[in-house]
Structure formats: structure tokens, C-alpha cells
Amino acid sequence: MQSSFWILACVAPAILSVPSAAGQETGNRQVVVRAEAEGLPSAYGAPPDLSHGRISTLTKSYVLSPFSFELEAGYEGDMFRHGLPAQLFRQEIEMGLPARFTVGLQNQIEHFVGDTRDRSFTLEARYALANWNKLPLNPAISTEYRFGLSNGLPDSGELALLISHDFPHEIEWAMNIVVDHEFGSRESTNGGFAQSIEVPVLLPEEKLEVGLEMQYRSGGEALGPIGTTKGLAIGPTLAWRPTKNARFDLSPLLGCSDHTPAVQVFAVFSFSFGGPGGGDVESPASTRGQ
């Protein structure tokens, strides 16, 4: 009897400690999952990179998370084969709304031959047709109305179809198919597309990505007195994220026709804030319940 009591006394603490250890392990797992969720905000189940306003300097992707904001400062430098260079600067703010809506305001400034002036002011609305991966290529519709402010630039409207997808091995792709119509005395309708593909390299957590970007325009947007952006431009693109909220995109594109600038340099710095907390972030359907 004494030996039996001695065995029970030794075994009982070990048995009682098993649930405690299991509970501690579960608690640790919950903390890790929550920390990862807070660091990876998502819009309706979309991957973090495609939950921002754009995938690269020229290509937009999906929509923002509800009540999140994105501030952008953009630069475009155009060097023509025949003529002086032109530079464009823009500032933009976007806000995510419930029901997969995003709205935005943009101001664009043009600098040419020492003269700097306001070029245009733009209102934008964007709507995703469904939550992420519910429809093929995750389509979203974007509409813009652009007010011309100087140099005889007419008002114009733009309608775009945004499609995007993330492939295995962290490959991200997006395309914008655009139709643009100018109002006023010289009404005209132009079309075009922009697309980008990016993959992460070197740094962990996708802080550095490289890829390829291209743009084609069937009509000529006037830059300066004689330059236009008609034709195809293609080149490398780079995205660097110094923090989870800040992002810098750079794309030097080479023109492939006489109507396109010989070199176009696009740069965008964006900063995101607001949106759902870690516990409110929506996860893709494929990962729910795991």
C-alpha cells in the first residue's frame, strides 16, 4: 500500500501538468497568429500587397480595407526623342469604405521649361465585384473624372477594369484595361492598358520585390507643347517596403515607338494607415477554420 501511494504521488503532478502545458502552447499559438494578423492587413481576404491602392507605379489592383487610408506622392519624368523633357507631380489620398468601395482625390502638377502649374484635379471611385478569390481574376471597376486646370486641358472621364491574381510561390500580377474620353470642343476616346508582375527577392516578409511593367496607350495624352504618351512603354519595376505601412515603387520604362517618350521614369511613395485591427482582419476562405 505504501508503495502504491508513493507511485500515485509521483505520477499525479505529471498528469495534472499536461493540460496546463497544452493550454500554454495554445495560448502561445494564439498570440503568434494575432501578431501575424496585425502585421498583415487584408481587404476582403486579398493578400496584403494587393490590398493597397496599387501593385506598381502605373497599375492599380483591388480595393482598400474599410476605413483605411493611403497617401501617395508620385513623380513622372518624360524624356522625348524630339523636344524638351516634362515632369509631372501628383498627390493622392484614398479611403476604403464598406461593401468593397474605395474613393480617392488626386491633384496633378506639371513642370515644363521652368514653368510650374496645376494640371488637373481628379475624383475616383473603385468597386470590387466580390470578395477575394470569389470570382476569377478578382475584377474591380474604377471610374475617374478629371478636371483640366491649365494649358487648355479639357475635362475627361475614365473607366477601367482592374483584374489581379496571386499565383503560387508569391507571384503577383495585375492588369488595368482603360477607356478614356475627353469632353469639350475636341471630344475623343482613347484606350489602353497597364500591367505588372512582381516577385519577392532577397529580403524577408516581401520587403523587396522586382518585376516587369508595361503600358500601352492608343491615344496621345499631351505633355508639354508637343510630347505625347501614345504607344507602348516597357521596363523593370521595383517595390521596397521599409516598414509595413510605407512603400516605395520605381519603374523606368523605355518607349517602343516614336510617339512614346524615349524614357519614362515613374516613382510613387505611399503610406497606409487606419483600417481594421488584428482581430477584425478578414482572411482568405482557404485559410478559415485552420
Contacts in CASP RR format, 6 or more apart in sequence:
PFRMAT RR
TARGET T0000
AUTHOR 0000-0000-0000
METHOD contacts of the structure
MODEL  1
MQSSFWILACVAPAILSVPSAAGQETGNRQVVVRAEAEGLPSAYGAPPDL
SHGRISTLTKSYVLSPFSFELEAGYEGDMFRHGLPAQLFRQEIEMGLPAR
FTVGLQNQIEHFVGDTRDRSFTLEARYALANWNKLPLNPAISTEYRFGLS
NGLPDSGELALLISHDFPHEIEWAMNIVVDHEFGSRESTNGGFAQSIEVP
VLLPEEKLEVGLEMQYRSGGEALGPIGTTKGLAIGPTLAWRPTKNARFDL
SPLLGCSDHTPAVQVFAVFSFSFGGPGGGDVESPASTRGQ
34 278 0 8 1.000
34 279 0 8 1.000
37 278 0 8 1.000
37 279 0 8 1.000
37 281 0 8 1.000
37 283 0 8 1.000
38 277 0 8 1.000
38 278 0 8 1.000
38 279 0 8 1.000
38 281 0 8 1.000
39 48 0 8 1.000
39 244 0 8 1.000
39 278 0 8 1.000
40 48 0 8 1.000
40 281 0 8 1.000
41 48 0 8 1.000
41 51 0 8 1.000
41 65 0 8 1.000
41 68 0 8 1.000
41 272 0 8 1.000
41 275 0 8 1.000
41 276 0 8 1.000
41 277 0 8 1.000
41 278 0 8 1.000
41 281 0 8 1.000
42 48 0 8 1.000
42 51 0 8 1.000
42 65 0 8 1.000
42 132 0 8 1.000
42 281 0 8 1.000
42 282 0 8 1.000
42 283 0 8 1.000
42 284 0 8 1.000
43 50 0 8 1.000
43 51 0 8 1.000
43 62 0 8 1.000
43 63 0 8 1.000
43 64 0 8 1.000
43 65 0 8 1.000
43 68 0 8 1.000
43 100 0 8 1.000
43 132 0 8 1.000
43 282 0 8 1.000
44 62 0 8 1.000
44 63 0 8 1.000
44 65 0 8 1.000
44 100 0 8 1.000
44 128 0 8 1.000
44 131 0 8 1.000
44 132 0 8 1.000
44 282 0 8 1.000
45 51 0 8 1.000
45 131 0 8 1.000
45 132 0 8 1.000
45 133 0 8 1.000
45 282 0 8 1.000
45 283 0 8 1.000
45 284 0 8 1.000
45 285 0 8 1.000
46 62 0 8 1.000
46 132 0 8 1.000
46 138 0 8 1.000
46 284 0 8 1.000
47 132 0 8 1.000
47 166 0 8 1.000
47 172 0 8 1.000
48 206 0 8 1.000
49 55 0 8 1.000
49 172 0 8 1.000
49 198 0 8 1.000
49 206 0 8 1.000
49 209 0 8 1.000
49 239 0 8 1.000
50 61 0 8 1.000
50 62 0 8 1.000
50 132 0 8 1.000
50 138 0 8 1.000
50 164 0 8 1.000
50 166 0 8 1.000
50 172 0 8 1.000
50 174 0 8 1.000
51 62 0 8 1.000
51 63 0 8 1.000
51 64 0 8 1.000
51 65 0 8 1.000
52 61 0 8 1.000
52 64 0 8 1.000
52 70 0 8 1.000
52 247 0 8 1.000
52 270 0 8 1.000
52 272 0 8 1.000
53 60 0 8 1.000
53 61 0 8 1.000
53 62 0 8 1.000
53 63 0 8 1.000
53 64 0 8 1.000
53 70 0 8 1.000
53 94 0 8 1.000
53 102 0 8 1.000
53 270 0 8 1.000
54 60 0 8 1.000
54 61 0 8 1.000
54 249 0 8 1.000
54 268 0 8 1.000
54 270 0 8 1.000
55 61 0 8 1.000
55 164 0 8 1.000
55 172 0 8 1.000
55 173 0 8 1.000
55 174 0 8 1.000
55 196 0 8 1.000
55 198 0 8 1.000
56 174 0 8 1.000
56 196 0 8 1.000
56 198 0 8 1.000
56 213 0 8 1.000
56 237 0 8 1.000
56 239 0 8 1.000
56 249 0 8 1.000
56 251 0 8 1.000
57 74 0 8 1.000
57 213 0 8 1.000
57 237 0 8 1.000
57 249 0 8 1.000
57 250 0 8 1.000
57 251 0 8 1.000
57 266 0 8 1.000
57 267 0 8 1.000
57 268 0 8 1.000
58 176 0 8 1.000
58 194 0 8 1.000
58 196 0 8 1.000
58 213 0 8 1.000
58 215 0 8 1.000
58 251 0 8 1.000
58 266 0 8 1.000
59 174 0 8 1.000
59 175 0 8 1.000
59 176 0 8 1.000
59 194 0 8 1.000
59 195 0 8 1.000
59 196 0 8 1.000
59 213 0 8 1.000
60 126 0 8 1.000
60 142 0 8 1.000
60 160 0 8 1.000
60 162 0 8 1.000
60 174 0 8 1.000
60 176 0 8 1.000
61 140 0 8 1.000
61 162 0 8 1.000
61 164 0 8 1.000
61 174 0 8 1.000
62 128 0 8 1.000
62 132 0 8 1.000
62 138 0 8 1.000
62 140 0 8 1.000
62 162 0 8 1.000
62 164 0 8 1.000
63 96 0 8 1.000
63 100 0 8 1.000
63 101 0 8 1.000
63 102 0 8 1.000
63 126 0 8 1.000
63 127 0 8 1.000
63 128 0 8 1.000
63 140 0 8 1.000
64 70 0 8 1.000
64 94 0 8 1.000
64 95 0 8 1.000
64 96 0 8 1.000
64 102 0 8 1.000
64 272 0 8 1.000
65 96 0 8 1.000
65 275 0 8 1.000
65 276 0 8 1.000
65 281 0 8 1.000
66 96 0 8 1.000
66 97 0 8 1.000
66 98 0 8 1.000
66 275 0 8 1.000
66 276 0 8 1.000
67 95 0 8 1.000
67 96 0 8 1.000
67 97 0 8 1.000
67 274 0 8 1.000
67 275 0 8 1.000
67 276 0 8 1.000
68 95 0 8 1.000
68 96 0 8 1.000
68 272 0 8 1.000
68 273 0 8 1.000
68 274 0 8 1.000
68 275 0 8 1.000
68 276 0 8 1.000
69 93 0 8 1.000
69 94 0 8 1.000
69 95 0 8 1.000
69 96 0 8 1.000
69 272 0 8 1.000
69 273 0 8 1.000
69 274 0 8 1.000
69 275 0 8 1.000
70 93 0 8 1.000
70 94 0 8 1.000
70 270 0 8 1.000
70 271 0 8 1.000
70 272 0 8 1.000
71 92 0 8 1.000
71 93 0 8 1.000
71 270 0 8 1.000
71 271 0 8 1.000
71 272 0 8 1.000
72 90 0 8 1.000
72 91 0 8 1.000
72 92 0 8 1.000
72 93 0 8 1.000
72 94 0 8 1.000
72 268 0 8 1.000
72 269 0 8 1.000
72 270 0 8 1.000
72 271 0 8 1.000
73 89 0 8 1.000
73 90 0 8 1.000
73 91 0 8 1.000
73 92 0 8 1.000
73 268 0 8 1.000
73 269 0 8 1.000
73 270 0 8 1.000
74 89 0 8 1.000
74 90 0 8 1.000
74 91 0 8 1.000
74 92 0 8 1.000
74 266 0 8 1.000
74 267 0 8 1.000
74 268 0 8 1.000
74 269 0 8 1.000
75 87 0 8 1.000
75 88 0 8 1.000
75 89 0 8 1.000
75 90 0 8 1.000
75 265 0 8 1.000
75 266 0 8 1.000
75 267 0 8 1.000
75 268 0 8 1.000
76 87 0 8 1.000
76 88 0 8 1.000
76 89 0 8 1.000
76 90 0 8 1.000
76 264 0 8 1.000
76 265 0 8 1.000
76 266 0 8 1.000
77 85 0 8 1.000
77 86 0 8 1.000
77 87 0 8 1.000
77 88 0 8 1.000
77 264 0 8 1.000
77 265 0 8 1.000
77 266 0 8 1.000
78 85 0 8 1.000
78 86 0 8 1.000
78 87 0 8 1.000
78 88 0 8 1.000
78 223 0 8 1.000
78 227 0 8 1.000
78 229 0 8 1.000
78 261 0 8 1.000
78 263 0 8 1.000
78 264 0 8 1.000
79 85 0 8 1.000
79 261 0 8 1.000
79 262 0 8 1.000
79 263 0 8 1.000
79 264 0 8 1.000
80 86 0 8 1.000
80 226 0 8 1.000
80 227 0 8 1.000
80 261 0 8 1.000
80 262 0 8 1.000
81 258 0 8 1.000
81 261 0 8 1.000
81 262 0 8 1.000
82 226 0 8 1.000
83 226 0 8 1.000
83 227 0 8 1.000
84 112 0 8 1.000
84 113 0 8 1.000
84 224 0 8 1.000
86 110 0 8 1.000
86 111 0 8 1.000
86 112 0 8 1.000
86 223 0 8 1.000
86 224 0 8 1.000
86 227 0 8 1.000
87 110 0 8 1.000
87 111 0 8 1.000
87 112 0 8 1.000
88 108 0 8 1.000
88 109 0 8 1.000
88 110 0 8 1.000
88 111 0 8 1.000
88 119 0 8 1.000
88 223 0 8 1.000
89 108 0 8 1.000
89 109 0 8 1.000
89 110 0 8 1.000
89 111 0 8 1.000
90 106 0 8 1.000
90 107 0 8 1.000
90 108 0 8 1.000
90 109 0 8 1.000
91 106 0 8 1.000
91 107 0 8 1.000
92 104 0 8 1.000
92 105 0 8 1.000
92 106 0 8 1.000
92 107 0 8 1.000
93 104 0 8 1.000
93 105 0 8 1.000
94 102 0 8 1.000
94 103 0 8 1.000
94 104 0 8 1.000
94 124 0 8 1.000
95 102 0 8 1.000
95 103 0 8 1.000
95 104 0 8 1.000
96 102 0 8 1.000
96 103 0 8 1.000
97 103 0 8 1.000
100 127 0 8 1.000
100 128 0 8 1.000
100 129 0 8 1.000
100 130 0 8 1.000
100 131 0 8 1.000
100 140 0 8 1.000
101 125 0 8 1.000
101 126 0 8 1.000
101 127 0 8 1.000
102 124 0 8 1.000
102 125 0 8 1.000
102 126 0 8 1.000
102 127 0 8 1.000
103 123 0 8 1.000
103 124 0 8 1.000
103 125 0 8 1.000
103 126 0 8 1.000
104 123 0 8 1.000
104 124 0 8 1.000
104 125 0 8 1.000
105 121 0 8 1.000
105 122 0 8 1.000
105 123 0 8 1.000
105 124 0 8 1.000
106 120 0 8 1.000
106 121 0 8 1.000
106 122 0 8 1.000
106 124 0 8 1.000
107 118 0 8 1.000
107 120 0 8 1.000
107 121 0 8 1.000
107 122 0 8 1.000
108 118 0 8 1.000
108 119 0 8 1.000
108 120 0 8 1.000
108 121 0 8 1.000
108 122 0 8 1.000
109 116 0 8 1.000
109 117 0 8 1.000
109 118 0 8 1.000
109 119 0 8 1.000
110 116 0 8 1.000
110 117 0 8 1.000
110 118 0 8 1.000
110 119 0 8 1.000
110 150 0 8 1.000
110 151 0 8 1.000
110 223 0 8 1.000
110 224 0 8 1.000
112 223 0 8 1.000
112 224 0 8 1.000
112 225 0 8 1.000
117 149 0 8 1.000
117 150 0 8 1.000
117 151 0 8 1.000
118 149 0 8 1.000
118 150 0 8 1.000
119 148 0 8 1.000
119 149 0 8 1.000
119 150 0 8 1.000
119 151 0 8 1.000
119 153 0 8 1.000
120 146 0 8 1.000
120 147 0 8 1.000
120 148 0 8 1.000
120 149 0 8 1.000
120 153 0 8 1.000
121 146 0 8 1.000
121 147 0 8 1.000
121 148 0 8 1.000
121 149 0 8 1.000
122 144 0 8 1.000
122 145 0 8 1.000
122 146 0 8 1.000
122 147 0 8 1.000
123 144 0 8 1.000
123 145 0 8 1.000
124 142 0 8 1.000
124 143 0 8 1.000
124 144 0 8 1.000
125 142 0 8 1.000
125 143 0 8 1.000
126 140 0 8 1.000
126 141 0 8 1.000
126 142 0 8 1.000
126 143 0 8 1.000
126 162 0 8 1.000
127 140 0 8 1.000
127 141 0 8 1.000
127 142 0 8 1.000
128 138 0 8 1.000
128 139 0 8 1.000
128 140 0 8 1.000
129 135 0 8 1.000
129 139 0 8 1.000
129 140 0 8 1.000
129 141 0 8 1.000
130 138 0 8 1.000
131 282 0 8 1.000
131 285 0 8 1.000
132 138 0 8 1.000
132 284 0 8 1.000
133 284 0 8 1.000
133 285 0 8 1.000
133 286 0 8 1.000
134 285 0 8 1.000
137 163 0 8 1.000
137 164 0 8 1.000
137 165 0 8 1.000
138 163 0 8 1.000
138 164 0 8 1.000
138 165 0 8 1.000
139 161 0 8 1.000
139 162 0 8 1.000
139 163 0 8 1.000
140 161 0 8 1.000
140 162 0 8 1.000
140 163 0 8 1.000
141 159 0 8 1.000
141 160 0 8 1.000
141 161 0 8 1.000
141 162 0 8 1.000
142 158 0 8 1.000
142 159 0 8 1.000
142 160 0 8 1.000
142 161 0 8 1.000
142 162 0 8 1.000
142 176 0 8 1.000
143 157 0 8 1.000
143 158 0 8 1.000
143 159 0 8 1.000
143 160 0 8 1.000
144 157 0 8 1.000
144 158 0 8 1.000
144 160 0 8 1.000
145 155 0 8 1.000
145 156 0 8 1.000
145 157 0 8 1.000
145 158 0 8 1.000
146 155 0 8 1.000
146 156 0 8 1.000
146 157 0 8 1.000
146 158 0 8 1.000
147 155 0 8 1.000
148 154 0 8 1.000
148 155 0 8 1.000
148 156 0 8 1.000
151 224 0 8 1.000
153 222 0 8 1.000
154 182 0 8 1.000
154 183 0 8 1.000
154 184 0 8 1.000
154 185 0 8 1.000
154 186 0 8 1.000
155 182 0 8 1.000
155 183 0 8 1.000
155 184 0 8 1.000
156 180 0 8 1.000
156 181 0 8 1.000
156 182 0 8 1.000
156 183 0 8 1.000
157 180 0 8 1.000
157 181 0 8 1.000
157 182 0 8 1.000
157 183 0 8 1.000
158 178 0 8 1.000
158 179 0 8 1.000
158 180 0 8 1.000
158 181 0 8 1.000
159 178 0 8 1.000
159 179 0 8 1.000
160 176 0 8 1.000
160 177 0 8 1.000
160 178 0 8 1.000
160 179 0 8 1.000
161 176 0 8 1.000
161 177 0 8 1.000
162 174 0 8 1.000
162 175 0 8 1.000
162 176 0 8 1.000
163 174 0 8 1.000
163 175 0 8 1.000
163 177 0 8 1.000
164 172 0 8 1.000
164 173 0 8 1.000
164 174 0 8 1.000
164 175 0 8 1.000
165 172 0 8 1.000
165 173 0 8 1.000
165 174 0 8 1.000
166 172 0 8 1.000
166 173 0 8 1.000
167 173 0 8 1.000
169 199 0 8 1.000
170 199 0 8 1.000
170 200 0 8 1.000
170 206 0 8 1.000
171 197 0 8 1.000
171 198 0 8 1.000
171 199 0 8 1.000
172 197 0 8 1.000
172 198 0 8 1.000
172 199 0 8 1.000
172 209 0 8 1.000
173 195 0 8 1.000
173 196 0 8 1.000
173 197 0 8 1.000
173 198 0 8 1.000
174 195 0 8 1.000
174 196 0 8 1.000
175 193 0 8 1.000
175 194 0 8 1.000
175 195 0 8 1.000
176 193 0 8 1.000
176 194 0 8 1.000
176 195 0 8 1.000
177 192 0 8 1.000
177 193 0 8 1.000
178 191 0 8 1.000
178 192 0 8 1.000
178 193 0 8 1.000
178 194 0 8 1.000
179 189 0 8 1.000
179 190 0 8 1.000
179 191 0 8 1.000
179 192 0 8 1.000
180 189 0 8 1.000
180 190 0 8 1.000
180 191 0 8 1.000
181 187 0 8 1.000
181 188 0 8 1.000
181 189 0 8 1.000
181 190 0 8 1.000
182 188 0 8 1.000
182 189 0 8 1.000
182 190 0 8 1.000
188 219 0 8 1.000
190 217 0 8 1.000
190 218 0 8 1.000
190 219 0 8 1.000
190 220 0 8 1.000
190 221 0 8 1.000
191 217 0 8 1.000
191 218 0 8 1.000
191 219 0 8 1.000
192 215 0 8 1.000
192 216 0 8 1.000
192 217 0 8 1.000
192 218 0 8 1.000
193 215 0 8 1.000
193 216 0 8 1.000
194 213 0 8 1.000
194 214 0 8 1.000
194 215 0 8 1.000
194 216 0 8 1.000
195 213 0 8 1.000
195 214 0 8 1.000
196 211 0 8 1.000
196 212 0 8 1.000
196 213 0 8 1.000
196 214 0 8 1.000
196 237 0 8 1.000
197 211 0 8 1.000
197 212 0 8 1.000
198 209 0 8 1.000
198 210 0 8 1.000
198 211 0 8 1.000
198 237 0 8 1.000
198 239 0 8 1.000
199 209 0 8 1.000
199 210 0 8 1.000
199 211 0 8 1.000
200 206 0 8 1.000
200 207 0 8 1.000
200 208 0 8 1.000
200 209 0 8 1.000
201 208 0 8 1.000
201 209 0 8 1.000
201 210 0 8 1.000
202 208 0 8 1.000
206 241 0 8 1.000
207 240 0 8 1.000
207 241 0 8 1.000
207 242 0 8 1.000
208 238 0 8 1.000
208 239 0 8 1.000
208 240 0 8 1.000
208 241 0 8 1.000
209 238 0 8 1.000
209 239 0 8 1.000
209 240 0 8 1.000
210 236 0 8 1.000
210 237 0 8 1.000
210 238 0 8 1.000
210 239 0 8 1.000
211 236 0 8 1.000
211 237 0 8 1.000
211 238 0 8 1.000
212 234 0 8 1.000
212 235 0 8 1.000
212 236 0 8 1.000
212 237 0 8 1.000
213 234 0 8 1.000
213 235 0 8 1.000
213 236 0 8 1.000
213 237 0 8 1.000
213 251 0 8 1.000
213 253 0 8 1.000
214 232 0 8 1.000
214 233 0 8 1.000
214 234 0 8 1.000
214 235 0 8 1.000
214 253 0 8 1.000
215 232 0 8 1.000
215 233 0 8 1.000
215 234 0 8 1.000
215 253 0 8 1.000
216 231 0 8 1.000
216 232 0 8 1.000
216 233 0 8 1.000
217 229 0 8 1.000
217 230 0 8 1.000
217 231 0 8 1.000
218 230 0 8 1.000
218 231 0 8 1.000
219 228 0 8 1.000
219 230 0 8 1.000
219 231 0 8 1.000
220 228 0 8 1.000
220 229 0 8 1.000
220 230 0 8 1.000
220 259 0 8 1.000
221 228 0 8 1.000
221 229 0 8 1.000
221 230 0 8 1.000
222 228 0 8 1.000
223 229 0 8 1.000
223 261 0 8 1.000
227 261 0 8 1.000
228 259 0 8 1.000
228 260 0 8 1.000
229 260 0 8 1.000
229 261 0 8 1.000
229 264 0 8 1.000
230 257 0 8 1.000
230 259 0 8 1.000
230 260 0 8 1.000
231 255 0 8 1.000
231 256 0 8 1.000
231 257 0 8 1.000
231 259 0 8 1.000
231 260 0 8 1.000
232 255 0 8 1.000
232 256 0 8 1.000
232 257 0 8 1.000
232 260 0 8 1.000
233 253 0 8 1.000
233 254 0 8 1.000
233 255 0 8 1.000
233 256 0 8 1.000
233 260 0 8 1.000
233 261 0 8 1.000
233 264 0 8 1.000
234 253 0 8 1.000
234 254 0 8 1.000
234 255 0 8 1.000
234 256 0 8 1.000
235 251 0 8 1.000
235 252 0 8 1.000
235 253 0 8 1.000
235 254 0 8 1.000
236 251 0 8 1.000
236 252 0 8 1.000
237 249 0 8 1.000
237 250 0 8 1.000
237 251 0 8 1.000
238 249 0 8 1.000
238 250 0 8 1.000
238 251 0 8 1.000
239 247 0 8 1.000
239 248 0 8 1.000
239 249 0 8 1.000
240 247 0 8 1.000
240 248 0 8 1.000
241 247 0 8 1.000
241 248 0 8 1.000
242 248 0 8 1.000
245 271 0 8 1.000
245 272 0 8 1.000
245 273 0 8 1.000
246 269 0 8 1.000
246 270 0 8 1.000
246 271 0 8 1.000
246 272 0 8 1.000
247 269 0 8 1.000
247 270 0 8 1.000
247 271 0 8 1.000
247 272 0 8 1.000
248 267 0 8 1.000
248 268 0 8 1.000
248 269 0 8 1.000
248 270 0 8 1.000
249 266 0 8 1.000
249 267 0 8 1.000
249 268 0 8 1.000
249 269 0 8 1.000
249 270 0 8 1.000
250 265 0 8 1.000
250 266 0 8 1.000
250 267 0 8 1.000
251 265 0 8 1.000
251 266 0 8 1.000
251 267 0 8 1.000
252 263 0 8 1.000
252 264 0 8 1.000
252 265 0 8 1.000
252 266 0 8 1.000
253 263 0 8 1.000
253 264 0 8 1.000
253 265 0 8 1.000
253 266 0 8 1.000
254 262 0 8 1.000
254 263 0 8 1.000
255 261 0 8 1.000
255 262 0 8 1.000
255 263 0 8 1.000
255 264 0 8 1.000
276 282 0 8 1.000
END
